[in-house]
Amino acid sequence: MSKQVLSFETLRRAGLRYLERYAASTNAFKLVLKRKVIRMESNFEQRPAEVDEWIAEIVDRFTKAGLLNDLLVAENLCSSFLRRGTSFKIMKAKLAAKGFENDIVSKVMDDISEEHEELEAALLMARRKRLGPYREKEDRESNRNRDLRVLAQAGFPYSISKTVIDSVET
């Protein structure tokens, strides 16, 4: 197999192939393209000077075409997190770690907090991990502090954790 020559077109095609398989934030996509450049050019110092301009142009084109949409990707991630019972605090941290801008994170979190309560997410986690009301009746009281700790470590506020753990089986 012959080595590909680094050019705007090869970088654009590589970016397109990546977005066909994965949803990515703009910042994550830029990192993917930069890693591609590093893999294609064994000597990093010899890469063309215009590579950063190429990446900016590709990101701009893909954003205008709707292939890169940070808000949509963040909303999809958050709905996935909610289904798993992830706390809002952890959700924010995960979005920030994935490279989403603060304004996108704030907007998505505001939208979610209107639609869903954190209590629902805590109940989902309690059910999944068999905590509090989802534990055998004879084991509840002896494991209460442990269950509270598990929810606290998952990022849920004490008031919500206490409500969930002390709730009657649903």
BELFENDA-V139636 format. One record per backbone hydrogen bond with DSSP energy under -0.5 kcal/mol. CO is the residue of the C=O (numbers start at 1). NH is the residue of the N-H. E is the energy in kcal/mol with one decimal. If there is no record, write none. Layout:
BEGIN
CO & NH & E
CO & NH & E
END
This chain:
BEGIN
7 & 11 & -2.1
8 & 12 & -2.5
9 & 13 & -2.5
10 & 14 & -2.0
11 & 15 & -2.2
12 & 16 & -2.3
13 & 17 & -2.5
14 & 18 & -2.0
15 & 19 & -2.3
16 & 20 & -1.4
17 & 21 & -0.9
18 & 21 & -0.9
18 & 22 & -2.5
25 & 29 & -2.5
26 & 30 & -2.2
27 & 31 & -1.9
28 & 32 & -2.0
29 & 33 & -2.2
30 & 34 & -2.3
31 & 35 & -2.5
32 & 36 & -2.0
33 & 37 & -2.1
34 & 38 & -2.1
35 & 39 & -2.3
36 & 40 & -2.3
37 & 41 & -2.3
40 & 42 & -0.7
42 & 44 & -0.8
43 & 46 & -1.5
44 & 47 & -1.3
48 & 51 & -1.4
49 & 52 & -0.6
50 & 54 & -2.4
51 & 55 & -2.6
52 & 56 & -2.2
53 & 57 & -2.5
54 & 58 & -2.8
55 & 59 & -2.6
56 & 60 & -2.3
57 & 61 & -2.6
58 & 62 & -2.8
59 & 63 & -2.2
60 & 64 & -2.3
61 & 65 & -2.0
62 & 67 & -2.2
62 & 68 & -1.4
63 & 66 & -1.0
67 & 69 & -0.5
69 & 73 & -2.2
70 & 74 & -2.6
71 & 75 & -2.3
72 & 76 & -2.3
73 & 77 & -2.3
74 & 78 & -2.4
75 & 79 & -2.2
76 & 80 & -1.8
77 & 81 & -2.6
78 & 82 & -2.7
79 & 83 & -1.8
80 & 84 & -1.2
81 & 85 & -0.6
81 & 86 & -2.3
82 & 85 & -1.0
87 & 91 & -2.4
88 & 92 & -2.5
89 & 93 & -1.8
90 & 94 & -2.6
91 & 95 & -2.4
92 & 96 & -2.3
93 & 97 & -2.3
94 & 98 & -1.5
95 & 100 & -1.9
96 & 99 & -1.4
101 & 105 & -2.2
102 & 106 & -2.7
103 & 107 & -2.2
104 & 108 & -2.6
105 & 109 & -2.6
106 & 110 & -2.3
107 & 111 & -2.3
108 & 112 & -2.4
109 & 113 & -2.5
110 & 114 & -1.1
111 & 115 & -1.4
112 & 116 & -3.5
117 & 120 & -0.8
117 & 121 & -1.1
118 & 122 & -2.3
119 & 123 & -2.5
120 & 124 & -2.2
121 & 125 & -2.3
122 & 126 & -2.6
123 & 127 & -2.5
124 & 128 & -2.6
125 & 129 & -2.6
126 & 130 & -0.6
126 & 131 & -2.8
127 & 130 & -0.6
131 & 134 & -2.5
132 & 135 & -1.9
136 & 139 & -1.5
136 & 140 & -0.8
137 & 140 & -0.8
137 & 141 & -0.5
139 & 143 & -1.3
140 & 143 & -0.6
141 & 144 & -1.0
143 & 147 & -2.7
144 & 148 & -2.5
145 & 149 & -2.3
146 & 150 & -2.3
147 & 151 & -2.0
148 & 152 & -2.4
149 & 153 & -2.8
150 & 154 & -1.1
151 & 156 & -2.2
152 & 155 & -1.6
154 & 87 & -0.7
157 & 161 & -2.5
158 & 162 & -3.1
159 & 163 & -1.9
160 & 164 & -2.4
161 & 165 & -2.8
162 & 166 & -2.3
164 & 133 & -0.6
164 & 167 & -0.9
END
